[in-house]
Amino acid sequence: SGDSALSILDEMMNMKFGDDGKKVGFHTPCALLIDGGKQTRIGAAIRHRHIAPLYHKQSFIPNSSQLLKKNVNFGDLASVVSGEVSSAEVIDLHTHLLPPSHGSLCLWGIDELLTYHYLVAEYFMTAPASMTPEQFYALSKQKQANIIWKSLFIDRSPISEACRGVITTLKSMGLQEQIDARDLAAIRKFYDTFRSDGLEGAERFSEMVYRRAGVRYAVMTNIPFDANEVRYWRPKRKEYPDQYKSALRVDPLLAGDRKTVETALKGAGYEVTLEGARQYLRDWCDTMKPEYMMASTPHNFVLNEDRLKKTGVNEDAMKEPFAFVDVTNPSGPDCAAACGEDDTAIAASVIDENSDFLSQVLMKVCEERDLPVALKIGAHRGVNPKLLQAGDGVVAFADAGVLARLCTRFPNVRFLATFLSKNNQHEACVIASKFRNLHIYGCWWFCNNPSMIEEITKMRVEMLGTAFTAQHSDARVLDQLLYKWSHSRAVIADVLIGEYEKLLEAGWSITREEIRRDVRRLFGGSYEEFMSKSFLRA
């Protein structure tokens, strides 16, 4: 390989493959030195379908090794790509996680996993008619979890992606015996060993999950309009580990929702003026130190045509079907309804590209602080309101053209975007290829299923190369990092194996070092490169 015997021995001595992250050195099992571990598949028909999750583990080849300089051949390609995807430390650029310092807002444990809104929705598809959503939500969290465990894991095989994710999570924490016994009480006892230690136990659990999932850091969603969360930021900000980064949620400002904004300004003692709104935002930026501003837009994420201003884009091209529809609910929800503890209750009216709040407040502060805006586009809130968080849906066609208009009108502001509907993904790729201040990321919510991840990632690689971020977890429960990333790694590895095979067939040689570079870009490096740009200085 070109490495000296001493350097190889030093690498072996410093191996850290134990679940506790400690050095195991020369006692490292040889099986752990295989690329991709048990997940490696040999043979084209098999290796393009990672049936097992691809769990994170440290690479046995350090960045200094000469092995990285060697060309990878067809026979080794699947193993090398699987190994590099498995060992990559990811940046989870959008989650709904909160740190243990935020008390009950930090969700973790088996009951939170089982009552996740994906599983609640799945349960009600087959729930008995005698069980209504009102009755279900009136039960304690543990009783809700018991019902879902019996219905989806005992009475049926947990074959859906959300159910399989629970199994992957439990197996990742060494609970195979409890899984085999279908022993929910024993699973709860495992979590009790952490809960019994209070905050220290929660912090220990958090550190373990991040390490096993291979997540370097995750970006939270922080809502200054939510009184339950504000108390952890003011009057004194709670300290939390560097594994958690903040993002400032600004739905009402993006939507031009005057009623919500004015209510927030009055409640916090600011002047109800544009300068008051700007100062409100500046002060929260100083408090939270966010990675970016962000908003989740609803299904009517559009622009009213008769208010369109000249922006420099081809406006005739924006007058195609679905490009514009009438604004609905222009007054927006009030702050109490819009900014509650649960972010899915936030339903900003529409994105108002001509509002003073957008142009004179949000974009002004973003330019002052050189902060990006992240958009999640296409959720249809409250399709079945009785199911609460589990009752949201997806719109078939969101107005993707608004991204082009925003990128054109505000060229000094960086935008990150992801879409909920599969139908918007191709247009989003095309728009991303036209604007250097736009970065596409992740497979959100209903697109976060293996079949969707495969299709979307393949299209993005073909159209954007490595200039996007392949995935974000959108995790709401801390434990979910374990399955969302191991499931996504498996699918993304398969996509990359196929793309590199095509590249080799075309006549391009490639080294492991180049594959490692590409993989790390897709799992967070491209995001950091995009975030490091400043168009204000361009």
C-alpha positions in Angstrom: 0.0 0.0 0.0 3.0 2.3 0.4 2.3 2.7 4.2 5.2 1.9 6.5 4.9 -1.0 9.0 5.1 1.4 11.9 2.3 3.5 10.6 0.1 0.5 10.0 0.7 -0.8 13.5 -0.1 2.7 14.9 -3.4 2.8 13.0 -4.3 -0.6 14.4 -3.4 0.4 17.9 -5.6 3.4 17.8 -8.7 1.7 16.4 -12.0 2.9 18.1 -14.6 0.3 17.1 -16.2 -0.3 20.5 -19.8 0.8 21.1 -18.5 3.1 23.8 -16.1 4.8 21.4 -13.1 3.6 23.4 -9.9 2.4 21.8 -9.8 -1.4 21.3 -6.5 -1.4 19.3 -5.1 -4.8 18.5 -8.1 -6.5 20.0 -10.3 -5.2 17.1 -12.2 -8.1 15.6 -11.0 -8.7 12.0 -14.6 -8.7 10.8 -14.8 -5.0 11.7 -12.0 -4.2 9.2 -14.1 -5.3 6.2 -15.5 -2.4 4.2 -19.2 -1.9 5.0 -19.2 -4.8 7.5 -22.1 -7.2 7.0 -23.7 -4.8 4.6 -21.2 -5.4 1.8 -22.8 -7.2 -1.1 -20.9 -9.0 -3.8 -22.5 -9.5 -7.2 -24.3 -6.8 -9.2 -27.8 -8.2 -8.6 -27.4 -8.1 -4.9 -25.1 -5.3 -4.1 -27.4 -2.7 -5.7 -30.0 -3.6 -3.0 -28.7 -3.1 0.5 -31.3 -5.1 2.3 -29.7 -4.4 5.7 -29.3 -1.0 7.2 -25.8 0.4 6.7 -24.6 1.2 10.2 -22.0 3.8 10.9 -18.5 2.6 11.9 -15.1 4.2 11.8 -13.0 3.7 8.7 -10.0 1.5 9.1 -8.1 3.6 6.5 -7.0 7.0 7.8 -6.8 10.0 5.6 -3.0 9.8 5.6 -2.9 6.2 4.2 -1.4 5.6 0.7 -4.2 3.1 0.2 -6.4 6.1 -0.7 -4.3 6.8 -3.7 -4.9 3.4 -5.3 -7.4 3.2 -8.2 -10.6 1.3 -7.4 -11.6 -1.5 -9.8 -15.0 -3.0 -10.6 -14.5 -5.9 -8.2 -13.8 -3.7 -5.2 -16.1 -0.8 -6.0 -19.2 -1.9 -4.0 -17.1 -2.7 -1.0 -15.2 0.6 -1.1 -18.3 2.7 -1.6 -20.1 0.9 1.2 -17.2 1.4 3.5 -16.9 5.1 2.8 -20.6 5.7 3.1 -20.7 3.7 6.4 -17.7 5.7 7.9 -18.8 9.2 6.8 -19.7 11.5 9.7 -22.8 13.3 8.6 -24.2 16.8 9.2 -27.9 16.5 9.8 -28.9 19.9 8.5 -32.5 19.9 9.5 -34.2 18.2 12.5 -36.8 18.9 15.2 -34.5 17.7 18.0 -33.8 19.7 21.1 -31.0 19.0 23.6 -31.4 17.4 27.0 -31.0 20.9 28.6 -34.4 21.7 27.2 -36.1 19.2 29.5 -39.3 17.7 28.3 -38.9 19.3 24.8 -36.1 16.8 24.3 -38.0 13.7 23.1 -36.4 10.2 23.4 -37.3 6.7 24.5 -39.5 3.9 23.3 -42.8 5.5 24.0 -41.9 8.6 21.9 -40.7 6.3 19.1 -44.0 4.3 19.1 -46.2 7.4 19.3 -44.4 9.2 16.5 -47.0 10.7 14.1 -46.1 8.4 11.3 -47.1 5.4 13.4 -50.2 7.1 14.8 -51.4 7.7 11.2 -50.6 4.0 10.3 -52.4 2.8 13.4 -55.6 4.7 12.6 -55.8 3.1 9.1 -56.8 -0.2 10.8 -57.9 1.0 14.3 -61.3 -0.3 15.4 -64.2 2.0 14.8 -64.7 2.3 18.6 -61.3 4.1 18.9 -61.6 7.7 17.9 -58.6 10.1 17.7 -60.1 12.1 20.6 -60.1 8.9 22.8 -56.6 8.0 21.7 -55.0 11.3 22.4 -56.8 11.5 25.9 -54.7 8.4 26.9 -51.3 8.7 28.6 -48.3 8.4 26.3 -47.4 5.0 27.6 -51.0 3.7 26.9 -50.9 5.1 23.4 -47.5 3.3 22.9 -49.0 0.0 24.2 -51.8 0.2 21.7 -49.5 0.9 18.7 -47.1 -1.8 19.8 -49.8 -4.4 19.9 -51.5 -3.2 16.7 -48.5 -2.7 14.4 -45.8 -5.0 15.9 -47.7 -7.9 17.4 -51.0 -8.2 15.4 -49.1 -7.3 12.2 -45.6 -7.6 11.0 -43.8 -4.2 11.3 -43.0 -4.1 7.6 -43.6 -0.4 6.9 -40.6 1.9 6.9 -41.7 3.7 10.1 -42.2 0.4 11.9 -39.0 -1.1 10.6 -37.2 2.0 11.8 -38.2 1.3 15.4 -36.7 -2.2 15.1 -33.5 -0.9 13.6 -33.3 1.7 16.4 -33.7 -1.0 19.1 -31.2 -3.3 17.4 -28.7 -0.5 17.2 -28.8 -0.2 20.9 -28.2 -3.9 21.5 -31.8 -4.9 22.2 -32.1 -7.9 19.8 -33.0 -10.3 22.7 -35.9 -8.0 23.7 -37.0 -7.7 20.1 -37.1 -11.4 19.7 -39.1 -11.8 22.9 -41.5 -9.0 21.8 -40.9 -7.7 25.3 -41.9 -4.0 25.5 -41.5 -3.9 29.3 -37.9 -5.1 29.0 -37.3 -2.4 26.3 -38.6 0.2 28.7 -36.2 -1.1 31.4 -33.3 -0.4 29.1 -34.4 3.3 28.8 -35.0 3.5 32.5 -31.3 3.0 33.1 -30.7 6.4 31.5 -33.9 8.1 32.8 -33.0 7.2 36.4 -30.0 9.5 36.2 -32.0 12.6 35.2 -30.3 15.2 33.0 -26.9 13.4 33.2 -28.6 10.2 31.9 -30.3 12.1 29.1 -27.0 13.7 28.1 -25.3 10.3 28.2 -28.0 8.8 26.0 -27.8 11.7 23.6 -24.0 11.3 23.2 -24.4 7.6 22.6 -27.0 8.1 19.9 -24.9 10.7 18.0 -21.8 8.5 18.2 -23.6 5.3 17.0 -25.5 7.2 14.2 -22.3 8.8 13.0 -23.8 12.3 13.2 -21.2 15.1 13.7 -23.9 17.7 14.5 -27.6 18.2 13.9 -29.4 21.5 13.2 -32.5 22.1 15.4 -35.7 24.0 14.7 -36.1 26.8 17.2 -39.2 28.9 17.4 -39.0 32.3 19.1 -42.9 32.5 19.1 -43.2 29.4 21.3 -43.3 30.3 25.0 -42.5 26.7 26.0 -39.2 26.9 24.2 -38.4 30.6 24.8 -37.9 29.9 28.5 -34.9 27.8 27.7 -33.3 30.8 25.8 -34.4 33.8 27.9 -33.6 35.5 30.2 -30.5 33.3 30.1 -29.7 30.8 27.3 -29.3 27.2 28.4 -26.0 25.8 27.4 -26.0 22.6 25.2 -23.4 20.5 23.4 -21.8 21.5 20.0 -23.6 18.5 18.5 -26.7 20.7 18.5 -26.9 23.8 16.2 -29.8 26.2 16.1 -32.0 27.4 13.3 -34.4 30.3 13.7 -37.9 29.6 12.5 -39.5 32.7 10.8 -42.7 31.5 9.1 -44.8 34.6 9.8 -42.1 37.0 8.4 -41.7 35.0 5.2 -45.5 34.9 4.8 -46.0 38.6 5.5 -48.3 37.5 8.4 -48.8 41.0 9.9 -51.1 39.9 12.7 -48.8 37.2 14.1 -45.7 39.5 13.8 -47.4 42.4 15.5 -48.6 40.2 18.3 -45.1 38.9 18.9 -43.6 42.4 18.8 -46.1 43.8 21.3 -45.7 40.8 23.6 -41.9 41.1 23.7 -42.0 44.9 24.2 -40.8 46.0 20.7 -42.1 48.9 18.7 -44.6 47.7 16.1 -42.6 49.1 13.2 -40.4 47.6 10.5 -37.3 48.6 12.5 -38.9 47.1 15.6 -39.4 43.8 13.7 -35.8 44.0 12.4 -34.5 44.5 16.0 -36.6 41.6 17.3 -35.0 39.3 14.7 -31.5 40.7 15.4 -31.9 40.1 19.1 -33.0 36.5 18.5 -30.1 35.9 16.2 -27.8 37.2 19.0 -29.5 34.8 21.4 -29.7 31.7 19.3 -26.7 32.2 17.0 -28.6 30.3 14.2 -27.1 28.5 11.3 -29.9 29.9 9.1 -33.4 31.2 9.2 -36.0 28.7 8.1 -39.7 28.2 7.3 -42.0 25.3 6.4 -44.4 26.6 3.8 -47.9 25.2 3.3 -49.6 23.8 0.2 -50.5 27.3 -1.1 -46.9 28.4 -1.3 -47.6 30.8 -4.3 -47.6 34.3 -5.5 -50.7 36.2 -6.4 -50.1 37.1 -10.1 -51.5 40.6 -10.0 -49.0 41.6 -7.3 -46.0 40.4 -9.2 -43.1 42.9 -9.6 -40.4 42.8 -12.2 -37.6 40.6 -11.0 -35.5 39.8 -14.0 -36.8 36.3 -14.5 -38.9 35.2 -17.4 -42.3 36.1 -16.1 -44.1 34.6 -19.0 -42.6 31.2 -18.1 -44.1 31.6 -14.6 -47.6 31.8 -16.1 -47.9 28.1 -16.7 -50.5 26.0 -14.9 -49.9 25.9 -11.2 -47.5 28.8 -11.3 -50.0 31.1 -9.7 -53.2 30.7 -7.8 -55.2 33.0 -5.7 -54.0 33.8 -2.2 -56.0 32.1 0.5 -56.2 33.1 4.2 -54.4 36.3 3.7 -54.8 37.4 7.3 -52.9 34.4 8.5 -53.4 32.6 11.9 -52.9 34.4 15.1 -49.7 33.9 17.1 -51.3 31.6 19.7 -52.6 29.2 17.0 -49.6 29.5 14.7 -46.7 29.3 17.0 -47.6 26.6 19.5 -45.3 23.9 20.9 -45.8 21.7 17.9 -44.3 23.1 14.7 -46.9 21.3 12.5 -49.5 23.7 13.9 -47.6 26.5 12.3 -49.4 27.2 9.0 -48.1 30.5 7.6 -50.6 31.8 5.1 -48.7 32.2 1.8 -45.2 33.4 0.9 -45.7 37.0 0.1 -42.9 38.1 -2.1 -44.0 41.7 -2.0 -44.6 42.1 1.7 -42.6 44.6 3.8 -41.8 41.9 6.3 -40.1 39.8 3.7 -38.1 42.5 1.8 -37.6 45.1 4.6 -37.2 42.8 7.6 -36.3 39.2 6.9 -34.1 39.8 3.9 -32.5 42.9 5.4 -31.5 41.0 8.5 -30.3 38.0 6.4 -28.1 40.4 4.4 -26.8 42.2 7.6 -25.9 38.9 9.3 -25.1 37.0 6.0 -27.6 34.3 7.0 -29.3 31.9 4.6 -33.0 31.0 4.5 -34.0 27.4 4.5 -37.4 26.5 2.9 -39.4 23.3 3.3 -42.1 23.4 0.6 -45.3 21.5 -0.1 -46.9 20.4 3.2 -50.7 20.4 3.3 -51.5 21.0 6.9 -54.6 19.5 8.6 -55.9 17.2 5.9 -57.5 15.3 8.8 -57.4 17.8 11.7 -58.7 15.2 14.2 -55.4 13.3 13.8 -53.5 16.4 14.9 -49.8 16.1 13.9 -50.6 12.8 12.2 -53.2 14.4 10.0 -51.0 16.4 7.6 -50.7 15.6 4.0 -48.9 16.6 0.8 -49.8 18.7 -2.2 -49.2 17.2 -5.6 -47.7 20.3 -7.2 -46.2 23.2 -5.1 -45.1 26.4 -6.8 -41.4 25.6 -7.3 -41.0 28.7 -9.5 -41.0 30.9 -6.4 -37.5 29.7 -5.6 -36.3 31.2 -8.9 -38.0 34.4 -8.2 -36.6 34.6 -4.6 -33.0 33.7 -5.8 -33.3 36.4 -8.5 -34.7 39.1 -6.4 -32.3 38.5 -3.5 -29.1 37.5 -5.1 -27.0 38.2 -2.0 -29.1 35.8 0.2 -28.4 32.1 0.1 -31.4 29.7 0.0 -31.6 26.1 1.1 -34.7 24.2 -0.1 -36.4 20.8 0.0 -39.8 19.7 -1.4 -42.3 17.3 0.0 -43.9 16.1 -3.2 -42.1 13.8 -5.6 -43.5 15.8 -8.5 -41.5 18.8 -7.6 -38.1 17.1 -7.4 -37.1 17.4 -11.1 -38.0 21.1 -11.3 -36.1 21.8 -8.1 -33.0 20.2 -9.6 -33.3 22.3 -12.7 -33.7 25.5 -10.7 -30.7 24.6 -8.5 -28.6 24.2 -11.6 -29.4 27.9 -12.5 -28.8 29.7 -9.2 -25.6 29.6 -7.3 -27.3 31.0 -4.2 -29.6 27.9 -4.0 -28.7 24.6 -2.3 -31.1 21.5 -2.5 -31.1 19.1 0.5 -32.6 15.9 1.7 -35.7 13.8 1.1 -38.3 15.2 3.4 -41.1 13.4 5.3 -43.2 11.4 2.8 -40.1 11.3 0.5 -38.0 9.8 3.3 -38.7 6.2 2.2 -36.1 4.0 0.5 -37.8 3.8 -2.9 -38.1 7.6 -2.9 -34.6 8.3 -1.6 -33.2 6.0 -4.4 -35.1 7.7 -7.2 -34.5 11.3 -6.0 -30.8 10.8 -5.2 -30.1 9.1 -8.5 -31.7 12.0 -10.3 -29.8 14.6 -8.3 -26.5 13.0 -8.9 -27.2 12.8 -12.6 -28.2 16.5 -12.7 -26.2 18.2 -9.9 -23.1 15.9 -9.4 -22.2 16.3 -5.7 -23.5 19.9 -5.4 -26.3 19.0 -3.0 -26.9 17.4 0.4 -28.2 13.9 0.0 -30.2 13.6 3.2 -31.4 15.1 6.4 -33.2 13.1 9.1 -36.1 15.5 10.0 -35.9 13.5 13.3 -38.2 14.6 16.1 -37.2 11.9 18.5 -33.5 11.6 19.3 -33.4 7.8 18.9 -34.6 8.2 15.3 -31.1 9.3 14.2 -30.1 5.7 14.5 -32.5 4.3 11.9 -33.0 7.3 9.6 -29.3 7.5 8.9 -28.5 3.8 8.7 -31.5 3.3 6.3 -30.5 6.3 4.2 -26.8 5.3 4.1 -27.8 1.9 2.6 -29.9 3.4 -0.2 -27.4 6.2 -1.0 -24.5 3.7 -1.1 -26.4 1.6 -3.7 -27.1 4.7 -5.8 -23.4 5.7 -5.7 -22.2 2.2 -6.6 -24.3 2.3 -9.8 -23.1 5.8 -10.7 -19.4 5.0 -10.2 -19.8 1.8 -12.2 -21.1 4.0 -15.1 -18.2 6.3 -14.6 -15.7 3.4 -14.8 -17.4 2.1 -17.9 -17.0 5.5 -19.5 -13.3 5.3 -19.0 -12.6 7.4 -15.9 -10.4 5.9 -13.2 -11.1 6.7 -9.6 -9.3 6.4 -6.3 -10.7 5.7 -2.8 -9.6 9.2 -1.8 -11.8 10.7 -4.5 -14.8 8.5 -3.5 -14.3 9.6 0.2 -14.2 13.2 -0.9 -17.5 12.8 -2.9 -19.3 10.9 -0.1 -18.3 13.4 2.5 -19.6 16.2 0.3 -23.0 14.5 -0.1 -23.3 13.9 3.7 -22.6 17.5 4.7 -19.5 18.8 3.0 -21.4 20.4 0.2 -23.7 22.1 2.8 -20.6 23.5 4.6 -19.1 24.7 1.4 -22.4 26.4 0.5 -22.7 28.0 3.9 -19.1 29.3 3.7 -19.9 31.3 0.6 -20.7 35.0 0.9 -22.3 36.7 -2.0 -22.2 40.0 -0.2 -18.4 40.0 -0.7 -18.6 38.6 -4.3 
